[in-house]
């Protein structure tokens, strides 16, 4: 470095400005990068050696001074005298250097000798400004948390956060007013807090509070564009079915929104039109939707316009509105965009990436919505726009074929066939569906599936199987076709093969509940109860409140001999369908098998209340009252059974037996006489008549005893004929048949009244048993009381009466007296 140092020349006269214009290259800072000595000093400790104290302090730069330590040089623009007198500052001053520079300071252009920077000033958390800042931050956080909770579906938490934000925001406003002027209040924060609170009130259906909050915002003139919130208020009034106020607020919002916001105005007009439809003002609704379709046509407005014209019955306008709906542009890309035109791997990767991206999903949703609106509108107007629904459907199909929705034409044809089905015109439905046999595979499969189902309902399993095969061949991945094929195989008894078809349908569509239910039934038929239970439990996870699935699960548990689980699932079933008499009677049956008669009686009685024509339930209730010694109550159930099955003699015998057991012998005698008139060949009735007449001491006892003997003798003769007919010739069989025919002829006049009553009640549901007449049955001489033996009373007689065949001149025992 010494070779670059130049000593200032000494002069005799001290000229203050001598050497001022001399240029020394050492002062050239632009060349410091190329100066190897300087760079070496910076990289080593040479440039960081301790500063040497100067003898003459100065605020200005002097000429270089030779010292015992070496040469020091300074890079300022001014000089000072050795005696410390400072020269006047020049107009040009080097940047970064001040008058406070010491003569003896070391060369340190990077400021490394200054040490670390002083620490930052600590915030004073007790200051009002800092408290306000923290409170404002907390309010913003609460608003954000409220919005997040709402988006997650936790509406209650969202409302609590919104209320908390409102309270803290009011505290913030008061604190800010105390510290600063009112003009410094954060209006945006206040608006966001109030708006969020109103939205949360509305989401929680607290409409009065929401309306009050919106009114607070509207009354504050400092909030700009607050008039748009009247749309929200109109929506609330619409939910409250206050349609006049809803229209009023919609129109006020429409007046305050400038015409440049075209999309917003269209949406408000659409809301006004919908409100007019709800109020039945279809003409006003039509005006709104016509304006929308002329300015910015969309699917919803077009569909609502069709509904309005349908409501007023204007056929021609319906047709025009349908054509407008068809012409609404979808504004989506064609499907060809997602088909790779070449084998370029880069292009294929891009197409694969966009094939199912959110934009593509949105396009699919828009297309599906458009198809739904068009199909619904066509099904709505087709029966009314022409003289018949078939002509109307044909017009709609032609219009659709000429539009961008060509694929919907076939679906409309299938809907036409379904409409024929609803009208019970099966032949026309079949003819319409058969037209699709030569169409493309998708439509052919759908038509063949419907045809297969139709023939299955008609029990024409051959045709059903044929069309099921056609549907499967046209579309192997059609789960409905595979299910129908499985049904036809199931009907033919091939359960293993049916299960395979159902499994294939589930592989193609795991949400096909019909296939899952049917495969459960198939496993039940195959006695694979564990697999059947697994199927029904899976189906229960999909269809939580399906009564059929719940019953099947209970039935499987019953077959697995687990009555407790069966009862538990049946309890779930009656919670879904509390008036299902079959489920209630099944619960009663299970409790009865468990020995819980009281619970069984409760559910049997509930079943009887819901459906009082179930013979099994009536019989159980009657027997229950007989077992519990309440024969009077059992009478009404057996009388009900005798009305349902008037040709069944056992119900009337039970009624008479209940009268007898309850001590009403006169009523019992009248009932037995009535039974004898209807069924003169009933041995049991005659035996009781003989016994009762003997007990009471009536003169008819001899008449009834004679009839009883005659019937018993005829029974013996009939038994002999049957026995001889097995070993004899056909002639005796013919005589027996003639005798039986004469017996039936005799009985027909006696039981004509009962058969007329049977004809009246034959349409009553509740029994699968055929109506039978006791006259055709073989007479059994031995009699067993259908209600069981009577309870023995305390014996008061010395001698027990011995039953004999001859009832004449017999002494009456005490056991025949009324109990």
RAFEN-V628174 format. One line per field, one symbol per residue. ss: DSSP state (H for helix, E for strand, - for the rest). phi: phi as a letter, one per 40 degrees, with the letter a starting at -180 (. if undefined). psi: psi as a letter, one per 30 degrees, with the letter a starting at -180 (. if undefined). Layout:
ss: ???
phi: ???
psi: ???
This chain:
ss: -HHH--------------------HHH-HHHHHH-HHHHHHHH-HHHH----------------EEE--EEE-------E-----E-------------------------HHH-------------HHHHHHHHHHHHHHHHHHHHHHHH---HHHHHHHHHHHHHHHHHHHHHHHHH--HHH--HHHHHHHHHHHHHHHHH---HHHHHHHHHHHHH------HHHHHHHHHHHHHH---HHHHHHHHHHHHHH-----HHHHHHHHHHHHHHHHHH--HHHHHHHHHHHHHH---HHHHHHHHHHHHHH--HHHHHHHHHHHHH-------HHHH------HHHHHHHHHH---HHHHHHHHHHHHHHHHHHHHHHHHHHHH---HHHHHHHHHHHHH------HHHHHHHHHHHHHHH---HHHHHHHHHHHHH--HHHHHHHHHHHHHHHHH---HHHHHHHHHHHHHH----HHHHHHHHHHHHH---HHHHHHHHHHHHHH----HHHHHHHHHHHHH---HHHHHHHHHHHHHH----HHHHHHHHHHHHH---HHHHHHHHHHHHHH----HHHHHHHHHHHHH---HHHHHHHHHHHHHH----HHHHHHHHHHHHH---HHHHHHHHHHHHHH----HHHHHHHHHHHHH---HHHHHHHHHHHHHH----HHHHHHHHHHHHHH----HHHHHHHHHHHHHHHHHHHHHHHHHHH--HHHHHHHHHHHHHHHHHHHHH-HHHHHHHHHH------------HHH-------------------------------------HHH---
phi: .ccccbccccbcccccbcgcccbbcccccccccccccccccccbcccbcdcbcccbcacbcbcdbcbcchbbbbbbcbbbcccgcccccccbbccgbbcccccccccaccgcccgcccccccccccccccccccccccccccccccccccccgccccccccccccccccccccccccccbccccccccccccccccccccdcccgcccccccccccccccccccgcccccccccccccccgccccccccccccccccccccccccccccccccccccccgcccccccccccccccacaccccccccccccccgcccccccccccccccccfbccccccbccacccccccccccccbcdcccccccccccccccccccccccdcbcbcbccccccccccccccbcbccccccccccccccdcccgcccccccccccccbccccccccccccccccccccgcccccccccccccccacbcccccccccccccccgcccccccccccccccacccccccccccccccccgcccccccccccccccbcbcccccccccccccccgbccccccccccccccbcbcccccccccccccccgccccccdccccccccacbcccccccccccccccgbccccdcccccccccbcccccccccccccccccgcccccccccccccccbcbcccccccccccccccgcccccccccccccccccccccccccccccbcccccccccccccccccccccccbcccccccccccccchabcccbbccccccbccbbcccgcccccdcbccbccccbccccfcccccccccc
psi: fffgkkkkkklekikegkgefkkkfffjffgfefjeeeeeeefagefglkkkkkfjkkflkalkkklffakkkkhlfllllfggkklkklfkkkkfklfgklegkljiffhfffalklllkkkjffkeeeeeeeeeeeeeeeeeeeeeeefffieeeeeeeeeeeeeeeeeeeeeeeeealffgkjeeeeeeeeeeeeeeeeeggieeeeeeeeeeeefjffjkgfffffeeeeeeeeeggieeeeeeeeeeeeffklffieeeeeeeeeeeeeeeeefgieeeeeeeeeeefeeikleeeeeeeeeeeeefgjeeeeeeeeeeeefkkfhlllfffgkkfagjeeeeeeeeefehleeeeeeeeeeeeeeeeeeeeefefefffaflfeeeeeeeeeeefgafheffeeeeeeeeeeeeefggieeeeeeeeffgfgaleeeeeeeeeeeeeeeeeggifeeeeefeeeeeeejfgjeeeeeeeeeeeeffgieeeeeeeeeeeeeejfgjfeeeeefeeeeeeggieeeeeeeeeeeefeiehjeeeeeeeeeeeefghifeeeeeeeeeeffeifgjeeeeeeeeeeeeffgieeeeeeeeeeeeeejggjeeeeeeeeeeeeeghieeffeeeeeeefeeiffjfeeeeeeeeeeeefgieeeeeeeeeeeeeeifgjeeeeeeeeeeeeefhlffeeeeeeeeeeeeeeeeeeeeeeeffefalfeeeeeeeeeeeeeeeefeeegeeeeeeeeegffklfkgklkkkffflkkkekkkkfglllkklkkflekkkkklejfkhkkklffflk.
